[in-house]
Structure formats: C-alpha cells, structure tokens
C-alpha cells in the first residue's frame, strides 16, 4: 500500500527521531516499520507521563485546532507558521485522528516533533483521543489495517497520557472542549487522574467535551446539558468571565468545533 518503508533510520545519534525525515517520508506515502512505531510510541508515552495535567507554554505561540487525519493540512500549516524550534512555540488542541484517513501520519509527525521539543511543543488530548471514539469512527480500523491490535493498544495507552489543558503565557487557558461547572480554580485541573479513558462527567470530561452556547443563549445562560454530545455541558459567557476573573486570565482557547 505504501511506497517506502524505513526501518531504523529515522533515529539520530541522540536517539531522537529526525522529524524532518519523518515529515518527508510520510508526505511521499512512505511508512515506518512496526518496531519503529513501537519505539516512537513508548518514547512518547514516557515524555507525556512526566508532564502535569495542565502544561504551560510561552509566546510567541501558534495554536492549532482539530487536525482529524488531514496530514497535508498539517504540513501546510507548519510551512506557513514556521518550523518548530525556530523561536516559535506550538500548541495543538486535540482531535488528531478519526474522520480523515491519515491519522497515523499526523500522530507520527506530531510525536516526532514533541520528542525533539518537549517544552516548546504542547499536545493536548481531544475527545477523539479515546477508545470509545476511535472504535466508533475510523482510527482503530486504520491502525489495525496498517499494523495490528498491539500497536492500537499502544496508541490508546499514549492517548491516556496526553495533558488536558495548557496555560498560555500565564494569560490564557487552552483546552480541547471547554469549561466545567465544577472548575473554579486552575489548581483543580492538576488534581484528577488523567491516565485513563475520558470519563462521562466531571472536570476531565468537560475539558475535552463541552461546547459554548449559541450566541443568543450565551449572553444570559450559565450551563445546560449537552444533549448533542450526550455528555458534558454547554457553557455561557458569564461562567467564562467569572472563571477568567477569578484566575486572572484574559480568555480561553478551544477547538472541538468548526
């Protein structure tokens, strides 16, 4: 299916993947072998395990929303914004897989970049980085066809380690979904166990699943049930402003919707 498979050549003398070799290989519809994929996933798991639930990043920063398996859009964005490590920080807001057909490629490149720039590239968890969503959509089948069940399980283990929020320049709070009625202080984000499948309620769930209300409701509304998602909530402007004021922040960044 793929034109070229590279085995044990993407790793430099520092035992980090050469992300530019990875980028170009995948752009040509090349592939990395299973041993390399396993090594990349295990190495990435160790990097993410060392990070807190809410990571931090400084400006200047490029904030990237849902990729959903669109590898060439990712390449185009990197070309326009600039290479990681070139005095530019990157924050990715989740949903790297499903829907599009190149979720593996998106993950392989992002992980290769993260290993090289662990402090200036932050990768958050979206609602699609989960067993429930990848089974219901396309990523599980994508991985099983390209590799096998063992590699899929490693991806799920990786997803369980991804941070769920980011404090940007100590002024902005970023997440995939939105805020929670249970969230009052940022310190609460550090208190729950994120190393598991995303639960169906609570702060963890809301950070990756919640949505803002429609404009007309948002002005006066606070929180309502999110029936469209079948979990989490819709949030209005008032609780956002209250959370921001209490924690001395300017605004929130989120993905999750067009």
FIMAR-386142 format. One record per residue (C-alpha): z, y, x. Coordinates in Angstrom, 1 decimal, always signed. Example, Ala and Ser with C-alpha at 12.3 -4.5 7.8 and 13.67 -1.06 7.14 Angstrom:
BEGIN
+--------+--------+--------+
|     zz |     yy |     xx |
+--------+--------+--------+
|   +7.8 |   -4.5 |  +12.3 |
|   +7.1 |   -1.1 |  +13.7 |
+--------+--------+--------+
This chain:
BEGIN
+--------+--------+--------+
|     zz |     yy |     xx |
+--------+--------+--------+
|   +0.0 |   +0.0 |   +0.0 |
|   +0.8 |   +2.4 |   +2.8 |
|   -1.5 |   +3.2 |   +5.7 |
|   +1.0 |   +3.1 |   +8.5 |
|   +4.4 |   +1.6 |   +9.1 |
|   +6.5 |   +2.8 |  +12.0 |
|   +9.3 |   +0.7 |  +13.4 |
|  +12.0 |   +2.1 |  +15.7 |
|  +10.0 |   +5.1 |  +16.9 |
|  +11.5 |   +7.9 |  +14.8 |
|  +14.8 |   +7.9 |  +16.7 |
|  +15.3 |  +10.3 |  +19.6 |
|  +17.4 |   +9.8 |  +22.7 |
|  +20.3 |  +11.4 |  +20.8 |
|  +20.0 |   +8.6 |  +18.1 |
|  +18.9 |  +11.2 |  +15.5 |
|  +15.7 |  +10.8 |  +13.6 |
|  +12.8 |  +13.1 |  +14.6 |
|  +12.4 |  +14.8 |  +11.3 |
|   +9.0 |  +16.3 |  +12.1 |
|   +7.6 |  +12.8 |  +13.0 |
|   +9.1 |  +11.6 |   +9.7 |
|   +7.6 |  +14.5 |   +7.8 |
|   +4.1 |  +14.0 |   +9.1 |
|   +4.2 |  +10.2 |   +8.8 |
|   +5.2 |  +10.4 |   +5.1 |
|   +2.6 |  +13.1 |   +4.4 |
|   -0.1 |  +10.6 |   +5.6 |
|   +1.4 |   +8.0 |   +3.2 |
|   +3.0 |   +6.2 |   +6.1 |
|   +6.2 |   +4.3 |   +5.8 |
|   +9.3 |   +3.4 |   +7.8 |
|  +10.4 |   -0.2 |   +8.1 |
|  +13.4 |   -1.7 |   +6.3 |
|  +15.5 |   -1.8 |   +9.5 |
|  +14.9 |   +1.9 |  +10.0 |
|  +15.6 |   +2.7 |   +6.4 |
|  +18.9 |   +0.8 |   +6.5 |
|  +19.9 |   +2.7 |   +9.7 |
|  +18.9 |   +6.0 |   +8.2 |
|  +20.9 |   +5.4 |   +5.0 |
|  +24.0 |   +4.1 |   +6.9 |
|  +23.9 |   +7.1 |   +9.3 |
|  +23.6 |   +9.5 |   +6.4 |
|  +26.5 |   +7.8 |   +4.5 |
|  +28.7 |   +8.4 |   +7.5 |
|  +27.7 |  +12.1 |   +7.6 |
|  +28.4 |  +12.7 |   +3.9 |
|  +31.6 |  +10.8 |   +3.9 |
|  +33.0 |  +13.3 |   +6.4 |
|  +32.3 |  +16.2 |   +4.0 |
|  +34.5 |  +17.6 |   +1.2 |
|  +33.6 |  +17.6 |   -2.5 |
|  +32.8 |  +21.3 |   -2.1 |
|  +30.9 |  +22.2 |   +1.1 |
|  +30.2 |  +25.7 |   +2.4 |
|  +27.2 |  +27.4 |   +3.8 |
|  +26.4 |  +30.9 |   +5.0 |
|  +23.5 |  +33.3 |   +4.6 |
|  +20.6 |  +33.5 |   +5.1 |
|  +20.1 |  +30.5 |   +2.8 |
|  +17.1 |  +29.0 |   +0.9 |
|  +18.4 |  +27.4 |   -2.3 |
|  +16.2 |  +24.6 |   -3.6 |
|  +16.3 |  +23.2 |   -7.2 |
|  +15.2 |  +19.8 |   -8.5 |
|  +12.5 |  +18.0 |   -6.5 |
|  +12.2 |  +14.9 |   -8.7 |
|  +10.0 |  +12.9 |   -6.3 |
|   +7.5 |  +15.7 |   -5.6 |
|   +7.2 |  +15.2 |   -1.8 |
|   +4.3 |  +17.6 |   -1.3 |
|   +6.1 |  +20.3 |   -3.1 |
|   +9.0 |  +19.8 |   -0.7 |
|   +6.6 |  +20.1 |   +2.3 |
|   +5.0 |  +23.3 |   +0.8 |
|   +8.5 |  +24.8 |   +0.3 |
|   +9.5 |  +24.0 |   +3.9 |
|   +6.3 |  +25.6 |   +5.2 |
|   +6.8 |  +28.8 |   +3.2 |
|  +10.5 |  +29.2 |   +3.8 |
|  +10.7 |  +28.0 |   +7.4 |
|  +11.9 |  +25.1 |   +9.4 |
|  +15.5 |  +24.0 |   +9.1 |
|  +17.4 |  +25.1 |  +12.2 |
|  +15.2 |  +28.3 |  +12.6 |
|  +18.0 |  +30.7 |  +11.7 |
|  +17.7 |  +29.6 |   +8.1 |
|  +20.1 |  +27.5 |   +6.1 |
|  +19.2 |  +25.2 |   +3.3 |
|  +21.0 |  +24.3 |   +0.1 |
|  +19.5 |  +21.5 |   -2.1 |
|  +20.9 |  +21.4 |   -5.6 |
|  +20.2 |  +17.7 |   -6.5 |
|  +17.8 |  +15.6 |   -8.5 |
|  +15.6 |  +14.4 |   -5.6 |
|  +14.4 |  +11.2 |   -7.3 |
|  +13.0 |  +10.0 |  -10.6 |
|  +10.1 |  +11.3 |  -12.6 |
|   +7.8 |  +11.9 |   -9.6 |
|   +6.5 |   +8.9 |   -7.6 |
|   +7.7 |   +9.9 |   -4.1 |
|  +11.5 |   +9.9 |   -4.5 |
|  +11.9 |   +7.7 |   -1.4 |
|   +9.8 |  +10.1 |   +0.7 |
|  +11.8 |  +13.1 |   -0.5 |
|  +15.1 |  +11.3 |   +0.3 |
|  +13.9 |  +10.1 |   +3.8 |
|  +12.9 |  +13.5 |   +4.9 |
|  +16.0 |  +15.3 |   +3.5 |
|  +18.3 |  +12.8 |   +5.2 |
|  +16.4 |  +13.0 |   +8.5 |
|  +16.9 |  +16.8 |   +8.3 |
|  +20.5 |  +16.6 |   +7.3 |
|  +21.4 |  +14.3 |  +10.2 |
|  +20.0 |  +16.9 |  +12.6 |
|  +21.5 |  +19.9 |  +10.9 |
|  +24.7 |  +18.7 |   +9.2 |
|  +26.3 |  +22.2 |   +8.9 |
|  +23.3 |  +24.3 |   +8.0 |
|  +21.7 |  +22.0 |   +5.5 |
|  +23.7 |  +21.0 |   +2.5 |
|  +22.6 |  +18.4 |   +0.0 |
|  +24.4 |  +18.2 |   -3.4 |
|  +24.4 |  +15.5 |   -6.0 |
|  +22.4 |  +15.8 |   -9.2 |
|  +22.8 |  +13.8 |  -12.3 |
|  +19.8 |  +11.6 |  -11.3 |
|  +21.6 |  +10.5 |   -8.1 |
|  +23.3 |   +7.7 |  -10.0 |
|  +22.8 |   +4.1 |  -11.1 |
|  +22.6 |   +5.0 |  -14.8 |
|  +19.7 |   +7.4 |  -14.4 |
|  +17.7 |   +5.6 |  -11.7 |
|  +17.8 |   +2.5 |  -13.8 |
|  +16.7 |   +4.4 |  -16.9 |
|  +13.9 |   +6.3 |  -15.1 |
|  +11.8 |   +5.3 |  -12.1 |
|  +13.7 |   +5.3 |   -8.8 |
|  +15.2 |   +1.9 |   -8.9 |
|  +11.8 |   +0.3 |   -9.5 |
|  +10.3 |   +2.5 |   -6.8 |
|  +12.8 |   +1.3 |   -4.2 |
|  +12.6 |   -2.4 |   -5.3 |
|   +8.9 |   -2.4 |   -5.0 |
|   +8.8 |   -0.7 |   -1.6 |
|  +11.9 |   -2.5 |   -0.1 |
|  +14.4 |   -4.7 |   -2.1 |
|  +17.6 |   -4.7 |   -4.0 |
|  +19.7 |   -4.3 |   -0.9 |
|  +18.1 |   -1.0 |   +0.0 |
|  +18.5 |   +0.2 |   -3.6 |
|  +22.2 |   -0.6 |   -3.4 |
|  +22.5 |   +1.3 |   -0.2 |
|  +20.8 |   +4.3 |   -1.9 |
|  +23.4 |   +4.1 |   -4.6 |
|  +26.2 |   +4.0 |   -2.0 |
|  +24.7 |   +7.0 |   -0.4 |
|  +24.5 |   +8.9 |   -3.7 |
|  +28.2 |   +8.2 |   -4.3 |
|  +29.0 |  +10.2 |   -1.1 |
|  +27.0 |  +13.3 |   -1.9 |
|  +29.1 |  +16.5 |   -2.3 |
|  +29.0 |  +18.1 |   -5.8 |
|  +29.4 |  +21.8 |   -5.2 |
|  +28.8 |  +24.4 |   -2.5 |
|  +30.5 |  +27.8 |   -1.8 |
|  +27.7 |  +30.0 |   -0.6 |
|  +28.7 |  +32.9 |   +1.8 |
|  +32.1 |  +32.8 |   +0.0 |
|  +30.4 |  +34.8 |   -2.8 |
|  +28.5 |  +32.2 |   -4.9 |
|  +29.4 |  +28.8 |   -6.4 |
|  +26.5 |  +26.4 |   -6.5 |
|  +26.2 |  +23.1 |   -8.3 |
|  +23.5 |  +21.0 |  -10.0 |
|  +24.7 |  +21.3 |  -13.6 |
|  +27.2 |  +24.0 |  -14.4 |
|  +30.9 |  +24.9 |  -15.0 |
|  +33.6 |  +22.9 |  -16.8 |
|  +36.2 |  +24.0 |  -19.4 |
|  +38.7 |  +22.2 |  -17.1 |
|  +37.8 |  +24.2 |  -14.0 |
|  +40.0 |  +27.2 |  -13.3 |
|  +40.3 |  +27.3 |   -9.5 |
|  +37.9 |  +26.2 |   -6.9 |
|  +40.6 |  +24.1 |   -5.3 |
|  +40.3 |  +21.7 |   -8.3 |
|  +36.8 |  +20.7 |   -7.1 |
|  +38.4 |  +19.2 |   -4.0 |
|  +41.0 |  +17.2 |   -5.9 |
|  +38.9 |  +14.5 |   -7.7 |
|  +37.4 |  +11.3 |   -6.2 |
|  +33.6 |  +11.8 |   -6.0 |
|  +32.9 |   +8.4 |   -4.3 |
|  +31.9 |   +6.7 |   -7.5 |
|  +29.3 |   +6.7 |  -10.3 |
|  +29.4 |  +10.1 |  -12.1 |
|  +31.9 |   +9.8 |  -15.0 |
|  +31.1 |  +10.8 |  -18.6 |
|  +33.7 |  +13.6 |  -18.8 |
|  +35.8 |  +15.9 |  -16.7 |
|  +35.1 |  +18.4 |  -13.9 |
|  +33.0 |  +16.0 |  -11.9 |
|  +30.8 |  +15.2 |  -14.9 |
|  +30.3 |  +18.8 |  -15.9 |
|  +29.4 |  +20.0 |  -12.4 |
|  +26.3 |  +17.7 |  -12.4 |
|  +25.6 |  +17.6 |  -16.2 |
|  +26.4 |  +20.8 |  -18.1 |
|  +24.0 |  +23.5 |  -19.3 |
|  +24.2 |  +27.1 |  -20.3 |
|  +23.9 |  +28.0 |  -23.9 |
|  +20.8 |  +29.6 |  -25.3 |
|  +20.8 |  +33.4 |  -24.8 |
|  +21.8 |  +34.3 |  -28.3 |
|  +24.8 |  +32.0 |  -28.3 |
|  +25.8 |  +32.6 |  -24.7 |
|  +27.0 |  +36.1 |  -25.2 |
|  +29.8 |  +35.1 |  -27.6 |
|  +30.2 |  +31.4 |  -27.0 |
|  +32.5 |  +29.6 |  -24.7 |
|  +32.0 |  +25.8 |  -24.6 |
|  +30.4 |  +23.4 |  -27.1 |
|  +29.4 |  +19.7 |  -26.9 |
|  +26.1 |  +19.0 |  -25.2 |
|  +24.5 |  +16.7 |  -27.7 |
|  +21.1 |  +16.8 |  -26.0 |
|  +22.6 |  +15.2 |  -22.8 |
|  +25.0 |  +13.0 |  -24.7 |
|  +27.8 |  +14.1 |  -22.3 |
|  +29.4 |  +17.2 |  -20.9 |
|  +29.0 |  +20.6 |  -22.5 |
|  +27.1 |  +23.9 |  -23.0 |
|  +28.8 |  +26.9 |  -21.5 |
|  +28.6 |  +30.6 |  -22.4 |
|  +28.8 |  +33.8 |  -20.3 |
|  +32.4 |  +34.6 |  -21.0 |
|  +33.9 |  +31.5 |  -19.2 |
|  +31.4 |  +32.0 |  -16.4 |
|  +32.6 |  +35.6 |  -15.9 |
|  +36.2 |  +34.5 |  -16.2 |
|  +35.8 |  +31.8 |  -13.5 |
|  +34.0 |  +34.2 |  -11.2 |
|  +36.6 |  +36.9 |  -11.6 |
|  +39.5 |  +34.5 |  -11.0 |
|  +37.9 |  +33.2 |   -7.8 |
|  +36.5 |  +36.5 |   -6.6 |
|  +32.9 |  +35.3 |   -6.8 |
|  +29.6 |  +37.1 |   -7.8 |
|  +27.6 |  +34.4 |   -9.6 |
|  +26.7 |  +30.7 |   -9.8 |
|  +23.6 |  +28.9 |   -8.7 |
|  +22.4 |  +25.8 |  -10.5 |
|  +19.4 |  +23.5 |  -11.0 |
|  +19.1 |  +20.9 |  -13.8 |
|  +16.6 |  +22.8 |  -16.0 |
|  +13.3 |  +24.5 |  -15.6 |
+--------+--------+--------+
